[in-house]
Amino acid sequence: MKPERPALGRATAQPAGHAFPTARPLAWPAALCALLLLAACATEPVATVPRAVAMGASTCTQPPYPAEAKLDEAQGSTQLEFEVNPLGKVTRVVIVKLSGNGPGHKLLDALALETLSKCSFPPAPGFLSATSRVEFVWRLKD
């Protein structure tokens, strides 16, 4: 005669001192709500509005007039377009208008580009990157 096997889903003999947990009905609506709430909290909101970018003395200042450009008597204005990401980092800078054509002007334009590339702005989490323009005016004092 074969030993009797326990039917599936039925408790079997337990080692001494061990108890099986009692089965409780699954509260699936509450579990689903908790899972959805957890998923909603874990995702970041999608940014839809560009951040504001304002040039101020505290964020970015025009560099001193280079001595070589003074010797060349280079004057003019360099117009730049730049992009700032939500973390406040300048991610792109392009010259829109050169200050002039001479060697001193090229130095002024390169200095403006380098200076703006190193600028930082206050972070704006939850916003998109923004594009703005700035003009560096180069005038020799009399």
C-alpha positions as CSV (number, residue, x, y, z in Angstrom):
1,M,0.0,0.0,0.0
2,K,1.3,3.4,-1.0
3,P,1.7,6.2,1.6
4,E,-1.0,8.9,1.2
5,R,0.3,12.1,-0.3
6,P,-1.2,15.3,1.0
7,A,-3.5,17.1,-1.5
8,L,-2.4,20.4,-2.9
9,G,-3.4,23.4,-0.9
10,R,-3.6,21.4,2.4
11,A,-1.4,21.8,5.4
12,T,1.2,19.2,6.1
13,A,2.8,18.2,9.3
14,Q,5.0,21.0,10.7
15,P,8.2,20.7,12.5
16,A,7.9,21.3,16.2
17,G,7.8,25.0,17.1
18,H,7.0,26.2,13.6
19,A,3.6,27.6,12.6
20,F,2.4,28.4,9.1
21,P,1.0,31.8,8.7
22,T,-2.7,31.9,8.5
23,A,-4.1,32.9,5.1
24,R,-5.8,36.3,4.9
25,P,-7.9,37.5,2.0
26,L,-6.0,39.7,-0.3
27,A,-7.1,43.3,-0.2
28,W,-6.2,44.0,-3.9
29,P,-8.0,47.3,-4.2
30,A,-5.9,48.8,-1.4
31,A,-2.7,47.2,-2.8
32,L,-3.5,48.6,-6.3
33,C,-4.0,52.1,-4.9
34,A,-0.8,51.9,-2.9
35,L,1.1,50.8,-6.0
36,L,-0.4,53.6,-8.1
37,L,0.4,56.1,-5.5
38,L,4.0,54.9,-5.2
39,A,4.4,55.0,-9.0
40,A,3.0,58.6,-9.1
41,C,5.5,59.8,-6.4
42,A,8.5,58.1,-8.1
43,T,8.1,60.0,-11.4
44,E,9.1,63.6,-11.9
45,P,6.6,66.0,-13.4
46,V,7.1,66.7,-17.1
47,A,8.4,70.2,-17.7
48,T,6.4,72.3,-20.1
49,V,7.4,75.9,-19.4
50,P,10.8,77.3,-20.2
51,R,12.8,78.7,-17.3
52,A,13.3,82.5,-16.9
53,V,16.8,83.8,-17.7
54,A,17.8,87.2,-16.5
55,M,21.3,88.6,-16.8
56,G,22.4,90.2,-13.6
57,A,25.6,91.5,-12.0
58,S,25.5,88.5,-9.6
59,T,25.2,85.9,-12.4
60,C,27.5,87.0,-15.1
61,T,29.6,90.2,-15.6
62,Q,31.4,91.5,-18.6
63,P,35.1,90.9,-18.4
64,P,37.6,93.8,-18.3
65,Y,38.7,95.3,-21.6
66,P,41.7,93.3,-22.9
67,A,44.9,95.4,-23.3
68,E,45.6,94.0,-26.8
69,A,42.1,95.2,-28.0
70,K,42.8,98.6,-26.5
71,L,46.1,98.8,-28.4
72,D,44.2,98.0,-31.6
73,E,41.5,100.6,-30.6
74,A,38.8,97.9,-31.2
75,Q,35.3,99.0,-30.2
76,G,31.9,97.6,-30.9
77,S,29.3,95.2,-29.4
78,T,29.2,91.4,-29.4
79,Q,25.7,89.9,-29.5
80,L,25.4,86.4,-28.2
81,E,22.6,83.9,-28.0
82,F,22.8,81.3,-25.2
83,E,20.8,78.4,-23.7
84,V,20.5,77.7,-20.0
85,N,19.4,74.3,-18.7
86,P,17.1,73.8,-15.6
87,L,20.2,73.3,-13.4
88,G,21.5,76.8,-14.3
89,K,24.3,75.7,-16.5
90,V,25.0,77.4,-19.8
91,T,24.8,74.6,-22.4
92,R,25.2,76.5,-25.7
93,V,26.6,79.9,-26.8
94,V,26.7,81.3,-30.3
95,I,27.8,84.7,-31.6
96,V,24.9,86.4,-33.4
97,K,26.7,89.6,-34.3
98,L,30.5,90.2,-34.3
99,S,31.9,93.4,-32.7
100,G,33.9,94.1,-35.9
101,N,36.5,92.7,-38.3
102,G,39.9,93.6,-36.9
103,P,42.2,91.5,-34.8
104,G,41.2,93.3,-31.7
105,H,37.5,92.7,-32.5
106,K,38.2,88.9,-32.8
107,L,39.7,89.0,-29.3
108,L,36.7,90.8,-27.9
109,D,34.3,88.4,-29.5
110,A,36.3,85.3,-28.2
111,L,36.4,86.8,-24.7
112,A,32.6,87.4,-24.7
113,L,32.0,83.8,-25.9
114,E,34.3,82.4,-23.2
115,T,32.9,84.5,-20.4
116,L,29.3,83.7,-21.2
117,S,30.1,80.0,-21.4
118,K,31.4,80.0,-17.9
119,C,28.4,81.8,-16.4
120,S,25.9,80.1,-14.1
121,F,22.3,80.9,-13.2
122,P,20.1,79.9,-10.3
123,P,18.6,76.4,-10.8
124,A,15.0,76.2,-11.9
125,P,14.0,72.5,-11.6
126,G,10.8,71.5,-13.3
127,F,11.3,73.9,-16.2
128,L,12.6,73.5,-19.7
129,S,15.9,74.9,-20.9
130,A,15.6,78.5,-22.1
131,T,17.3,80.6,-24.8
132,S,18.2,84.2,-24.4
133,R,20.4,86.9,-25.9
134,V,22.9,89.3,-24.4
135,E,25.1,92.1,-25.7
136,F,28.6,92.9,-24.5
137,V,29.4,96.5,-25.4
138,W,33.0,97.4,-25.9
139,R,33.8,101.1,-25.7
140,L,37.1,102.8,-25.1
141,K,37.0,105.6,-22.5
142,D,38.3,109.0,-23.5
